[in-house]
Amino acid sequence: MLPDPQRFLAVSGRRIARAEGTAQVVRELCLTAVPDLSDAVFVYLADRRQDRSQPLGLRLDGVPAELGAVMGGVPASSAAVLPDSVLAGFLRCGRTRGRGSDDVEEALRELLGAAPRLPQGNRVLLAPLRAPDTVVGVAVFLRRPDREDFVEDDIALADALSTQAALGVSEDTATPQARSAATPKAPDEDRLRYVGAATRRIARGFDTDEIVLGLCRAAVPTYSDAALVYLRDPLPVGDERPTGPDTLRLRRTDRIKGPAAEGLVWPAETVDDEQDDLDAVDWSEVVPGGALAEVLRGVRPVFADDPATRAALSELVGEGSALNGWAGSHAILAPLRGRRRVTGAVVFLRRPERPAFEPADLLVAAQLATHTALGVDKAVLYSREAFIADRLQRAMLPQTLPKPPGVRLAFRYLPAAETARVGGDWYDAIPLPGSRVALVVGDVMGHSMTSAAVMGQLRTTAVTLAGLDLPPQEVLHHLDEQAQRLGTDRMATCLYVVYDPVSHRITVANAGHPPPILLHPGGKTEVLTVPPGAPIGVGGIDFEAVELDAPAGATLLLYTDGLVESRLRDVWTGIEQLREKLAATAQLTGPDRPPPLEALCDEVLDMLGPGDRDDDIALLAARFDGIAPSDVAYWTLDPEPSAPGRARRLTRQALAGWGLEELTDTAELLVSEIVTNAVRHASRPISLRLLRTDVLRCEVGDDVPQLPRLRRALPSEEHGRGLYLVNRLARRWGTTRLGTGKIVWFELGGPAS
């Protein structure tokens, strides 16, 4: 399948429109189709017949040199199409068909003769070149046996390409009398050039509304005086099959207005004065077996010049619509057939006092409808991909952040302004042992669903590595290895920061990411100097970490490059503007009162101009409150039998000083159980730390790497019940492996004050 069928047809339309004479039209048809659509094309052109009672004669317009390798023989140089033959019926139908049915096989034999050996499978397409009032030829598209079969999308392209060629051939073979009698509809008196310009305008549309607007603007007033576009609601996506009745919704109407309408009077009953729209219903149900369903099934545009097509027009615009009076050759009803199905219909109207549409205008309508339908297909698929990718990315981003002690967090995420430009930006905050927290911001290079998926894998890996409490530079090292396992082109930037609220320090490691900015208490702003490092995925490069002060009241801002880099400015100019924005925001609240985090994030995003959203943006702000020394108690215990008793006494004294006597009994019991277990296995001093924040956190560290496991002790066992008590009585508990041992911690209910 071609990557962009609409662009393919736009290019082919331009080439065929520039062709002079039938021979060049056929040449451009072949050059356009090979090799993107097929491996070979040959064309039979119809002889001009003065006597319609005689059989139609087809002559082969040359044979490409490579055709012998594909077919193993040369096709017949001419063929007579008898009125009652299968080939004649196929040409009258006017639709491109592939192999797979007996009538197509018979039609191919009648056309080519018995000599050629056709490729197996659906690798042959038979496409009539049908002008409005006659058949001007037939094209055969072939693929080699080692290439995939033609699919429905390819058949639709071959059909549209054949229609373009038929229009070119019919213009060239028209008699001088017919040319002089024809009323040109395009300003340059050339339907092919008009179709080329119109389809380019339609192809510029990015979404469904823009494509429909492009159709109306291209058709009115050059081709028609009015146009109505109906699309299925909902529009099907891919191979989806509708679950209910087919319903068409009026998406847009357009008619001649302003100076172009001077001297033209619209019948009053056809125009809605309030909306300035044409008189037509907003919804139309396609009844199976009805007149409208039959016209849509026929695929080709038709005049509303017989009872069946007039009934179809009435079903579409409404029985009470005054537009039903515009029948005959002043109204064309054109199905919008996309790659797999009909997605809607368009009605082209000319006022009764204007020249009527001619048979050649049906080919123009077919081209306009085909390009519009393919554009709608592309827009629907594109918007669905954008929707899925956006949901995928948002599902893999945290919707809320934890509330670790000593730090307040705020975040923002904005997708790129352009539709479907889903990137790989992410942010995270991960609680670590000792009331520390890891702050992470990263950006996977590229904009696609793949970027979003890689982002999810890297974020999950970062969370896992953070849980091991590895140093920041080691986390980036393992992320780099993971990115290389995902593929050589899976690169990303990442900033990993660990904040310790007890020591009021941060440890920062960087992998090619924009540096963080620190807003100090008092309003001073600073772009932190950290080793830049190489992006994740490059491989073979060590990462460095630096330790910096993070005073209480300071704010750290982590962000992705979408905030500071755009087509209008380079990244370092953007970083300086961001620093100045932070400083200006801090001045609004004064040196003694830092700006609220949420308001700060909003102010930062306000620095983006209308054209600055080239990339998605992730923003993470952290306000460092820290934990005061008076809220921390720390001791070292020797691994001896008296250690549990000493731990109980120290815990009781600390809680009494903090006014937490109601937690004393539970805290003493649990501290005693954990310290007792540490004494049994440790060979070096044991650490005991108590932290008072909104909860009471107790941490016991030793040099034994094995993590304790909760289990149910047997009635005869003397040990094994300590963790059971911790699990039942603590608010939360857990273990953390360290480089030289582990920490077992638990939390009890919050303090009274």
N, C-alpha and C positions, 0 to 999 in steps of 0.2 A: 504494500500500500504506500502511496506517495505521502511524504511528510506533510504537505500542505496542498490539498486538492484545489482549493480556491485560488491560490497563487498560481498553480500550474495552469489552470484554465485561463486566468488573466493573461499570462504570458503567451499561451497558445492563441488566444483571441487577438492579441496585438500582432503576432507574426502572420496569422492568416489574413488579418485586415490589411496589412501592408502588401500582401501578395498581389501581383498583377497577372491575371489570367489563370485559367483552370490548372495548367501544368504546375505553376508555382504554388497554388493553393494545395494541390496534392503533395507537392514536395514539402511544404511547411507542415502539413499534417503528419507526414512520416518522420520528419526531423524532430517534431515535438514529442511524438509518442515513443520513439526509440532513444535510449533504452529504459527510460523511467517507467513507462507503462507497459511496454511490450518489447520483445526482441526483434520483431519484424512486422511490417505492415505492407499490404498491397491493396490497391484500389481498382475496382471496376467502375468505369464511367458509362452512363447510359447514352445511347445514340439519340439524336433528335428525331422525333417522329412527327411527320405531318399527318399520317393516318393513324389515329388512335386504335383502330381495329387490328393493326398489325402487332405481333409480339414485340415486347420491349427487348432491345438488344443491348448487351453489356460487353464492353471491351476492356481488356486488362491494360492498365496504364503503367506499363513497365514492371519489371520484377527485380527487387533488390538482389545484389550479388550473394548476400548471406542467406537468402531464402532457401537455397538448395540444402544447406547444412541443417536447417530446421525441419524442412518438409521431406527431404529425400527425393524431390522431384519438382517439376515445373507445372504450375496449374494451367488450365485451359486458357487460351488467349482471348476467348470470347464465349458468351453464353446467351442463348435465346430464352427469355422468360415467358413461358406460355401462360395465358390468363388463368388457367385452372391449376397451375403447378403449385407445389409447396413453397417454392422460392417466391412466387408472386404473392402468395398470401403473407409470407414473412415480410416482404417489402411493403405491402400495404399496411401492415401493423405498425411499422416505423420504429420499433423498439429494438435496442441492442440485446442480443441473447448470447448465452454461452452454451457450450456443449452439455449434453445431459438428457436431452429429449429426442425422440425419434424424428420430429419435424425439423429440428435444427440439423441433425445429421443428414437428412434427405436434402435439405436446402443447400448444405455445403457440397454434397455430391453433385447436385444439379449445377452449381456454380463453378466448381473447380474441376470437375471431371474425376476420372478414376485414378489418374496417375499419381497425384501427391499422396504422401503418407503423413497424416496429421499427428501432432504430438498427442499422447494419451492424456486422459484427465481433462479438466476444464481449463485448458491452455489455449483455446481458440475462441475468439469472439467474432460474431457476425453482426455488423453495424450498418443498417441502411442509411444512405445519404438522402434524406427525404426533404424536399422543398415543399412549400405549402400546397402546390397543386400537382406535383409530379415527383417521381423518384429520379434523382440525378446520378445515382450510383450506389455502390455498396463497398464498405471497407472490411477487411479481415485482419484482425490483430492476433498475433501468435507469440507464444512463449516457448523457450527451449524446454526439453524434458527435465533438465536438472533445476528448473526454476519452479517456484510455487504456483499453484493454480490461481486463476483470476477469482476474485471474491466480489461480493456485491458492490463494494466501494469502487473497485476497478471497472466494473460494468457501467456504473453510473458515470464515471469519468469518460470512458470510451463513448458513451451515448452523447454526452455534452460536446466532446471533441468532434464527433461526427456531425452534430448539428451545426457547429461553427463552420466546418468544411462545406456542408451542404449549402449554407447561406452564401459562402464565397463562390462556389461553383454556379449556383443559380443566378447570382448577380452577373457573372461573366457570360453565361450562356443565354441570358435573356435577349430577345429580339430587339432591334432598334425601336420598333413600334412600341413594344412593351416598356422600354426604358423611357421613351418620351411621354408615354401616357401615365407613367407612375408618378405619384405625388411624393416628393422626398419628405421624410419625417425628421431627419437630422439636419442641423444647420449646414453641414458640409455635403449634403445630398449623398451620403454614403452610409448605408445601414451598418456595414461591418465596422467602420470607424466609430460610429455611434456606440455600437455594442462594446467595443474595446474601451472607450472612455467610460461608459456606464458601469461596466463590470469592475473597472479599477476603482470607481467611486464606491461601489458596494463593498469591495474587498478591503477598503480602508476601515470599515467598521470593526470595533473591538468587541462589543457585546451585542446582544440581540437587538436592543433598541437602536443602536447606531447603524446596524446593518439594515434594518427596516427603514430607517430614515434615509440611508443612502439610496435604497431602491426608489423611494418616493421622490427624492430630489432628482434622481437620474431620469425618472420616467416623466415627471411633470415639470414643465409643459412640453419638453422636447418630443416625447413619444405619445403621451396621452394628456387629456385635459384633467383627469382625476385618476386616483388610484386608491384602492382599499386593500389592506393587508390583514389577513386572518392567520393566526398560528394556533396550533394545538395547545390545549391547556389541560394538564401540564405537558410541557415539551418532553418527549422521551429522551433518555440518555443511553448511548451505546446500544446494547442488545436488549434493553428493557422492553417488556411487552405491556401495553396498557391493560389495566385491570377493570376499567369501566368503559362506558361508551365514549367514542371519539367526540370531543367537543372542541370547536374552533372559537377563539376569542379575537375580537377585532382589536388589533394592536395599534393601527395607525390609519388615518385617512389623509389625503392631500388633494388639493385642487388648485387650479390657476387662480392667483390673487394678484392684487396690485396692478402695476402698469401692464403686465402681460395679459390681464383680463379685460383691458379696455375694448369696448365694443361687443363684449360677450356678456350675455345675461343668463344667469343660472335660473332654471325653474325654481320658484320660491319653495315648492314643496320638497325639493331635494336637499335643502340645506337647513341645518339646525341653527337658528339665529343665536342661541345662547352659546353653544360650543363652537360655532362656525365650522361644524363638521358635516359630512354628507349623511343623508338619512339612511341609516343602516342599523341593524340590531347589533348589540355588543357580543352576544353569544349565539352560536349556531351548532346544533347537534347533528352529527353525520349519521343518518339513519341507514343501517345496513340494507342494501338493495335499493336505496333511494336514488333519485336522479343525481344528487350531489356526490354520493358515494361512487357512482359509476363514472362520473367525470374525473374524480380524483384517482380512481383506479386506472383510468386511461393514460395518466401521466402527461399527455400532450396538451398544450393550450388549445382552446376551442372558441369559436364565435358563439354568441348566444342567439343563434339564428334558426333553431328548430325547437319544437316543444320540449324535448328532453333537456337541452342545455339551458333553455329559458327557465325550466322548472328548477334546475340546479342553481342558477343565479338567484331565484326566488328563495330557495331553502337557505342560501348563504346570507343574503342581505335582509331577509325577512319578507314575508308575503305582503305586508302593508307598505313596503318601501316604494317610493316613487322611482327609485333607480330601476325597477323592473321594466319601466317603459323604455329604457335605453337598450333595446334588443338589437338583433341583427349584427351587422358588422361594426357597430359602434361600441360593442362591449366584448372584451376578451376575458375569459375565465381560465386562469393558468394555475394548475396544481404546483405546489412547492414540494418537489421530491428531493429529499436528501440522499444520504448514502444508502440507507436501508429502508426508508419508509417515507410516506408523504407526511410532511410536517405542517402543512397549511395550504393556503390558496391566496392568490392575488387577483384582483379585478381591475382591469384597465378600461377606462371609459373615455369616449370622445363625444362631445356635445352634438346633438342632432344636426345643427347647421354647419358643422365642420365636416371635412372629407372623412369618409369611413376608413376603418382599418382595411388593409389589403392582405391577401394571403401571405405575402412575404413577411408581414408584421407578426405572424404567428411564430416564425423562427426567432424574431427579436424577443418576443415575449418568453419563448422557451429559454433563451439564453439568460435573460434577466431573472427568470424564476429559478433556473438551475444554480446560478451564482448566489442568489439570495438563500436558497435552501442549504447549499453547502456552507455558506457563511453562518447560518443559524446553527447548523450541526456543530461547526467548529466552536462557536461561541458557547453553546450549551455544554460541550465537553470541557472547554477551557474553564468555564465558571464552576462546573462540578469539581474539576481537579483542584481549582483554587479553594473551594469550600472544604473538600476533603483534606487538602494539605494544611489549611488553616486550623481545622479541627484537630488534625493529627498533632500539629505543633503545640496547640494550646493544651491538648490532653497530656502531653509529655512535659509541660511546664507546671511548676507548683502553683496552685490557685491561692494558697495561703502559705505564710511562712511561720516557722516556730517562734516562740517568744523566750529566747534564752535569757538567763539573768545578766544584768549589766549592759544590755544593748537593746536598742529599739530599731526596728527595721521597717522600710517602706520600699515598694517596687513598682515599676511600670513596664508594660510591654506594648509596643505599637507595631503592627505589621507595616510593610512597605505600602506606600500610597498606591502603587500600580497593582492592578488585579493580578492575583496568582503569583506574585513575586514573594513566595514564602521562603524565608531564610532559615538559618540554623542557629539563631541567637537563643541563649538560655541564661538563666540566673538560678541561684539556689543559696540556701542558708542551712547548714548542717550542724546540729549540736555535737560537741565533742566532750570528752571527759574533762573534769575540772572546771565546769561551767564555761569552757571556751566554746567558740563557734567558728566554723569555717564559712567564709563568704566566697562565692564562686560566680563569675560571669564569663561566658564563652561565646564564640561565634564560629560556626562551621561555614567554611567558604562555599559560595554558590547559593542559588535560589531555586529550589525544587523540592519535590516530595522526598527525594533521596537525601537532601541536606537536612530536612526535618527528621528523617529516620536516623541518620547518623548522629544528629544532635541528641536524640533520645538515648542512643546507646552510650555516647560519651557521658551524658549526665548521669545515667545509671551507674556507669563505671566510677565516676567521681564520687558518688554517694557511697559506694562500696569501699573505695579506697579511704575515704574520710573516716568510715567506721573503724578502720584498722589503726587510726590515729597516726598515719605516716606523716613525716615532715612534708611541707608544701612542695619542695623540689622533687621529692620521691613520688608524690601524687602525679605531678606533671610528667615525670619519667614514665610511669605506668600508663598514663593516658596516651602518651606518644606511642608506646608499643601497641596499645589497643587500636589506635588510628591506623597504624601500619598494617595491622591484621585485617582491617576493614578494606584496605586498598591503598595503592600508592597515591591516588588523587584525593584521598580523604583528609584534607588538612583543616586545621581549626586554630584559632587563637584562644587563649584562656588566661584568666587572672585568678589566682588562688590566694586567699588571705585568711590567716588564723588570728583571731582576736582573743587575748587573755584578759578578762576583766579584773583579775586579781593583780597582775603585774602591770596593767595598763600599757601593754605592748602589742604590736601586731607583727606578724611574720608574713612576708609577701614574696611570692614566686610568680614570675611572668613568662608566658609563652607567646611572644609576638603580639601582645594585646596593648591597646592604649593604656597609659599609666593612670592609676587612681588619683583623685584630687582630694586633699584633706582640708576641711574647713575648720580652723582652730577656734577655740573659745576666744571671743573678742572680735572675730570677723576676718582674720587673716586667712588667705587661701594659698595653698601650696600644691603644685604638681609634684607628686612624690617621685624621687629618683630611684628607680628600681632597674636591675638588669633586664633588658628587653627580652632576651631569649629568642629562640626560633619557634615558629608555629608548631603545634602538635601535628605529627605525621611526617615531619621532615626526617627524623631519625638521626642517630649518631651524635647528638649534641647534648651536653649536660646542661641542666638548669640550675640556677643559683637562687638563693633566698636571702633576703635582708630583713633585719629586725629593726623596727622603728617605734618611737614613742607614739602612744595614742591617748592623750590626756582626756580626763573626764570632761564631757561637754563637747568634744570634737565630733565632727561628722565626716565620714568617709563616703565618697561617691565612686561607685564602679559602674561602667557603662560599656556599650559596644560602639563600634565605629560609626554606625548609622546616625548617632547623635552628633558627631563632630565632623564627619566627612560627607561631602556631596559633590555634585557637578559644579557647584558654585564656590567651593572652598576646599583647601587641602586639609589633611587631618590635624596638623599642628596649629594651623590658624583656628580651626574649630576648637581644639583643646584650650587655647588661650581665651577664646570667646566664652567657653564654658566656665573657665576659672573666673573671668570677670563677672559673669552672670551670677555665680555663687557669691562673690564678694558684694555685689550690688544688692542681692537678696538679703544677705546678712545685715547690711546697713539699715534696712527697713525696720528691723526689730531691735536694733541697738546692740552694743557690745556685751551687755549683761544677759541677753536673752536670745538664744539661737532660734532661727526660724523653725516652725513646726515641720516635721519631716514630710508629711503629705503635701503641704503647701509648697515646700521646697522642690519636690519632684514636679509639681505642676508648673512652677516658675521656670524650671530648667527646660521643660518641654516647650514652653512658650517661645524659647529662643529660635525654634525652628520656623523658617519662612515657608511660604506656600510651595516653593519648588525644592525644598530641602529633603523631602522624604523619599530618597532613592533606595533606601535600605530599611530593613526592620530595625527596631531599637529595643534594647533591654537595658533597664536602669535599676540599680540596687543602691539604696542609701542606708547607712548604718550610723546611728547616733550612739556614741560610746558614753554610757553613764558610769561604767565600772562598778566594782564592789569595794566599798571602803575598807581599809585595814581593820577597823573596829568590828566588821562583820565577818572576819576570817579568823579561825583558830587553827593552829598547826602544831603537831608534835611528832617526835620520832620515838618509837618504842623498840626496845631490844627484844629479839625473839626468845623470850624466856617465860616460864609459867606465870610470873607476876604481871605480865603485860595486859591480860584482859582486865584485871582488877584496876590497874592504873588507868586504862582507857575508860572504864566506867566512871571513875572519879573525875577525870578531866572533862568528860562529856557533861557530867552533872554540873560542874562549876561553870562551864561555858554557857550552858542553857540558863542557869540561874542568872548570870550576868546579862543575858539577853532578854530576860523575862519570859522564857519559854518553859516554865516549870511543868505545864500540862503535857509536854512531849518527853519529859525526862525519863519516865519509866520505860517507854517503848524504845527510845533512843539508846538507853543504857543496855537493854536486852539485846538489841540487834547489833550494836557495836561490839558487845562482848562475844557474840556468836561468830562474827566475821573475824575479829582479832584472834580468837581462839583457833580458828581454822588456819589463819596465817602463821601463827606460832608453830603449829604442828609441822609445817612444810618449809617455812622460810629459813634461809641461812644468813640473811643480812637484815639490818634494821627495817622495821615496819613503819610506814607513815600513816598518820591519822589526821584528816583535815575536816573541819566543819565550816560550812558556808551558810550565812543567813541572808537570804534574799526574800522572795515571796514564799519560798519553802525553805525547810531545813534540809541541807544536803550533807551527807556523811560519806567520806571516801576513805577506804583502807587500801594501801598499796603494799605489795611485797615483790620479791624477786622470782617468784614461781610463775613460769609462763603458762602452765595448764590452767584453763578457765574452769571454775566450779560449775557443776551441773545439778540442776534441781532433780531430785529423785525421792521416791517414797522409801523410808527406812523400815526394815522389818521390826516387829515387836521385840525381838531378841537382841537387836543391835543397840550399842550405846551411843553411836555417832550417826551423823547424816540427817539431823533434823534442823540444823541451823538455817539453811536456805529456805526450808519449808516455812519457818517462822518469818523470815524476811519477806517471802512472797505473800504471806497472809497479812502482815501488819504494815508493810511499807506502801506508800502511795505509788512509787515506782522504784524499780531497782534494775541493775544491769552490771555488766562487766566490760572492761576494755583492755585489750592486749597492748602492752607497751614493748619498747625495744628490749628492755631488761626485766620484764615481769608483767604485772597486770594491776588493775585497780578494780575493786568491787565497791559499788556505790549504791546508796538508796536515798530516797527522799521521803520526808514526812510532811504532814499538813502545814500550811502557811503559818507564819508567826502572827501573833495578836496585833502587833503594831507594824 
